[in-house]
Amino acid sequence: MPELDATGREEFLQRISDGLPFDEAEKLDILHELAAHLADSTARFESEGLPLDEAERTALDRLGPPDQLAAELTRARRTPSRLLAAAGAGTWAAVSGVVYGYIFGGLILVVVSTVTATLVASVVHTFGGSWGSLLDTTAITLLALGVGMYVAGHKVTPVVAARAGYHVRAARRVTTALGGVLIAGYALVGWSGTLTWPDVAILLSLPAWFVVGAWRSTAAAFPSRRWRLQIIGLMLVIVPLGLVLGAGQQPQGSGSGPSPAGVERIGLPIPAAISTAEDVGSGFGKVGGSVWTSVFVGDPAVLAGWRDFRVEAWRGIGWDGVDPAGMPVLDPAADRPFAVGPANVAPPGQTQFETWNAGTSIPPGSVELAGSVTIDRNPSVTLAWVAITGIGPDGRRYIMSGPSFDSTAFNGTAWDWFAAIVEGR
Amino acid sequence: MGRSQLLKGTTTLLVLAVLREGELYGYEIAARIRERSAAFIDPGEGWLYPALHRLEAAGALEASWRESGIGPRRRYYRLTRTGSRMLDAEASEWESFARSVRLVAGGPADA
C-alpha cells in the first residue's frame, strides 16, 4: 500500500469528521472505511501510471466534496429508530446529570454553608445581634437541584445529537425547549413543600439552569475541572450573600407567653367564669399547615348563651427588635384575622382525649371547645397568633383560649404560592 | 440525462446485485460495478458510501470489520434476506422500466 500524502487526505477526513454529528466511535468507523477506500483508490491510480500526489488527488476528487459526503452519510444513517435511541439515551443522560450535579452541588453547598454559618455565628457571638437565614434547607436543596439541572442540560444535548444524528446546535433547540418546558412545569406544580420567597425564586430559576447548561454544551468531555471550580466559586458567592441578606429574617418557632400588645383586637379577655371553669387546661398543636387548639371546660353550664365559636389566626411579626421581651407581637396593622376556622363544643364523653398533660384524667362532665385553622398558604404571613374566640351572652367577642403563636411556613407548590398572592393572602 | 442522473435511480440495484455473489468491501463494490459495466458506470464513489449506509440502516445489508490480506482493515458488506427480497423487487422494477422506455423510444421491448 502506498503512503498517502497526509495533508490532502487528513484535511479531507477532518472535514468529514467535522461534518458528522455522531459520537466518536461511530465517526471513527466511517473515517476508517473512507481512509481504506482512499488507500485502495490511490493505489489503483498510481498503478495506472499517475504520480502519488496526483493519484491521491484523483481518489479524493472521486469521493466528491467532503462536506457534501458528510451530509449525505448523515442523512443515510439518520433513521427513526435512532430518534428512539436518542430519547432513551437523552433521558438517561438527564437523570444521571441531575443526580451528579445534585450530589456535587449539594456537597459544595453543605461545606460552604457550614463554614459560612460558623463564621457568622462567631461574629454574632462576639459582637451580639441575631441572625436568620434566607438559605433554609429547602433553598439549599433547590440550589443543589439547580446545579443538577445545569449538568443535565449540558450532558443531554450532545448525547441526543449524537444518537439522533443531528448536530449539537440543531439538537440544542429541541432539548432546550423540551427540557425547559418540562422543568418549568415541575418547578410550578411538581415541587411541593415548605416555601419562602427565596425558595420560590430558586425553584423558578430551575428551567434557566437547564437552558444555560444546554446552551453551553459542546461535544467535549463534561464536567471539566474548570466547571467544578466555577460551581464552587458560585456557591462561595451565593451562600454568604444569602446569609447576609438573611440578617433581617425572623426566626421561626412556636409557643405561648404573655399576651401580645394589641391583643384586645382579637377579643376581650377570657371571662372569669369561663377561666375558672377551665380546670383542665388548653392545648395547641400543628399538623401540616393547620393549627389545632382546644380548651377543656369543667363546667359546661358556663357556656350557656355563648355562640359563634371559632379559631382565629392573626398576623404576627418577628420578635427581634420589636418586643423588649423578645416575644413575637401582633402586627399593629392587622385589624382582622387572616384566617378563620370553625370551633365546636364536644359534649361530655365525646372529647378527643380521656387524659390531659401526662396522664391527668379529664374530669367527668367536662366539655372540649376545639377547632383548627389553616395558617399556611399565606406568602405574606410568617408568624400567626392563634386563639379560640366566641361571642358571649352580652354580644361581644371574647378570647376563650390562647393566643399562642406559630410559624406559618408556606406549604405547597410555586403555583399555590402565586395563586395565594393573586387571592390576596 | 447524464450518467450520474441515471445512477441515482439505480444505486440500490447495482449495490445489491454485486453483493449477491458474496461479501465485498466498499472499494471492491465500486470496482466490481465498474468492471461489470465495462467502465460505463464509473462516475466516482461519492454516492457509494451513503448508499451502503442507507441500505445497512434499512436492514438490507450487514457489515462487519475484518482484516484483509493486504492494507488496512476493511468493512465488508453482506446481503441479508431483506436485501435479497429488495434486490428481486428492484430488478423487476428496473426491467419493467427499461422495457417501457424502449417501447416509448421505438425499439424492441425485449432487446
Interface residues (C-beta under 8 A of the other chain):
Chain A: M1 D29 I30 H32 E33 L34 A35 A36 H37 A39 D40 S41 R44 D61 R62 L63 G64 Q68 L69 E72 L73 R75 A76 R77 T79
Chain B: Y25 G26 Y27 A31 G44 E45 G46 W47 Y49 P50 A51 H53 R54 A57 W65 I70 G71 P72 R73 R74 R75
